[in-house]
Amino acid sequence: MARTPYIVPALTKHTATVIMAHGLGDSGAGWVSLAQTWRRRGKFDEVAFIFPNAPEIPITVNFGMSMPGWYDIAKLGGNMNLEESVRTQDETGIIRSRDYFNALINTEIETKNIKASRIILGGFSQGGAMSVFTGVTNKEKLGGVFGMSCYMLLSDRIKNYIPEEWANKKTPFFLAHGLKDEVVPFKSGKASAEELKKIGLENVSFSEYENLGHSATPEEIDDIEKFIEKVLAAEGESTPSAGL
């Protein structure tokens, strides 16, 4: 079972939520600096940030030792291609984590009275892959989905998990990837973005970053900031912070 998320509450009236999922071996606290950076900039005062913590599970590429993970990973590295990745994906773990993310989303809707269209789901690496999969298959129309240094999960059977009334067919999806990524190859990230379009998503954008490995860069974070601003503006203007 996933551990309690780290939450950065809204500074003003809570009208939107960003859920940001970490990668393999990391924790929610590892990404809290995102919210802190935007707070310093006077951004997103009305947004609550949720940084979930993955459960400790045995990871095959870690010689079976347990570490925080959203699902098991059997293979990583530069020789991995999308087709091979799909064959070795932990479907049971993926669905378990999808259900957990859905529960986080439902809590925001049902107990915090946040509109689904004001909820943005995102993540890095494994967390990004989970966010994309959850966003594609969610029954609620979300505001937007972003994934950093990630890839598409269960691409050969994802349509089996898409609701008949596909709420997120037109939802904005933003994928970002470094050209020098040695863990999740750039070609896998780009191919995944194309695959999302092929299954019918109508609003998928992809950005690449030179000299960036399996990490984040300030330019990429700025692009995520712009993406969140655009989504929230489209779903209802927020009150500007004083002095902006």
N, C-alpha and C positions, 0 to 999 in steps of 0.2 A: 504494500500500500504506500502511495506517495506520502511524503512528509508534509507538514503544514507549510503553506506558501509564505513567502515574505511579501508583505503588502506595504506600499507607500500610498497613504490615503490622499484624496483630493484636498487641496487647500481651500477651495471655495465649494459651492454647491456641486455635488458629485453628479455629473451628467454623462460621463463616458468612462470606459474601462479599457486598458491595454493589458493583455496577458502575454508575457514574454517568457518563453521556455528555453532553458539552458541546454547545452550539449552534453555528450557523454562524459561522465566523470566530474562534472561541474556541479554547481548548486545555484539556487535562485539568487543568493547573495552576490554571486559573481557578476550579475548584470544590473544590480541596483544602481550602479553608477550612471546608467542611462537616465533613470528618473532624476537623479541628482543633478546631472548635466542640464537637463531641460528645466529643472526648477531654478537653477542659477540663471538661466537665460530668460526666465519669466514666462516659460511656455507651459501649456497644458495644466493650468491651475485647477481646472474642473475635472481632470482625469485622475482616476485611481489606477495605480500600477500593481499588477499581481505577478510575482515571480515564483512560479511553482518549483517544488523540489522533487525530483524523480526518486523513486524507491531504490534501495540497494538491491541489485539483482546480479546473478552470475553472467559474466560477459565472455563469450567464446574467444574474442580476439585478445582478451586479458587473461588467457589461459584458464578460464573458468572462474577466476576470482571475482568477488562481488564489488560493484561500484555503482554510483548513481547512474541509472539509465532508464530511458523510456521504453526500450525493448532491447533484446539481445542483438548483437552484431557479430556475424560470423567472419566477415572479411572487410578490410579497409585497404586503401592505398591507391597508388597511381595506375595499377594494372586493372582496377575494377571498372567494368562498364555497366551501363544501365541494365542490360539484360541479365548479366551475371548477378548484379545486386538484387534484382527482383527474385531470382531463384532462391537466394539464401536469406530472404527477409523473414523475420519472426512475426508472422501474422497474428498469432495469439497475443503477443506482447503489444503489438501495434493497436489492436482493437481494445485491449485493456486500457491503454493510455488514452486512446480516443475517448473512451467512455469517461475517463477522469476529467479530460479537458471539457467535454460536454457538460459534466456536472458543475465545473467552475463557471461556465457560461450560464447555465440555468440558474445558479445561485445569484448571479448578478441581475438576471432578468426578474426572478421571482421574489428575491428578498431585498434587493437594492433598487428595484424599479428602474433599471437601466434598459433602454431600448436595445434590442439585438443589433440594430443598425448603428448603435453607438459603441459597439464592442469590437475591438481590433485584436486579432490573434496573430502572434508572431513568435519567432524563435531563431536560434542559431544551431546549425549542424543538425544533430538528431532532433533537437527541439524545433528547428525550422521545418524539418520533414514532417514531424507530428502536427505542427500548426497547419501546414498546407493540407495534409490528409484530413484533418478534422474540419478545416474550412470547406473543403470540397464536398464533404459528406454530411455537413451539419444541416439539420432541418430548418434552422432559423436563418433569416437573411442577415448576415453579419455586415459590419461596416467595411472591413477590409482584412486582408491577410498578408503577412510578409514573412519571407524566409531568407536567412543569411547562410551562405556556404552550405546549402542543403540539397536535397534531391527528392524525387517523387517516390512515394511508397506504394507498393502493390499495384503498379501501373497496369499489369495484365488482368487485374480483377477489380480495380477500384470502382468500376461501374456497378458492380454488385452491391456496393455500399452507398451509392448515391440515391437519395430519396426520389420517388416518382415525381413529386413536385420539387424540382431542383431549385431551391431557394437562392443558392449562391452562384448560379450560372453567370450572372453579370457583375458579381462582387469584384472589386479591384484586388488583384493579387500582384505583389511586388517581390521578385526574387533578385538577390544580389550575390555576386560570386567573384572571388579573386582568381586572376589568371594563373597564379603560382600555387594554387591550393594543392598540397601534397597528400591530404587525407581524403577529401571528396574532390575528385578531379573536376576541373572547370568544365570539361566536355560533358560530364554527367549532369552538372547543374544546368548547363544550357539545354541539353537534350530533355531534361525534365520540364523546363519551361515550355519547350515546344510540344511536349507530350500533353501538358495541361491544356494547351490550345486545341490539340487534336481531339481530346475527349469532349470538347465543347465549351470550355471556359472562354468568355468573350472579352475579358479585361485583364490580360496578363502582360506585365512588363518585366524586363530583365535588364540589369545593369552589371557591367563587368569593371573590375578594378585592377590596374596594372601593378605588378610587383607585390600583390597581396596574397599571402598564403592562407592557411586555415585560421583566420582571425578576422578582426574587424578593424576598419580604418576610420578616422574622423570624417572623411568624405562620405563613406558609406552610412555612418550614423546621421550625417546631415541629410542624406537622401531619405532615410527612414523617417526623420523628423518631418520632412516635406510631405512624405506620403501620409503620415498621420494627420498633419494639418489639412491636407486636401480631403481626406476621408471625413474628418469631423466637420469641415466647412460644408461638404456636400450633404451631410446628415443633420445640418442645423448649425448656424453660426454660434460660436461661443463668445462670451464677453471678453474683449481684449484686456490684458493686464495693464495696470496703470503704468504710464510712461512709454507704452509701445504704440 
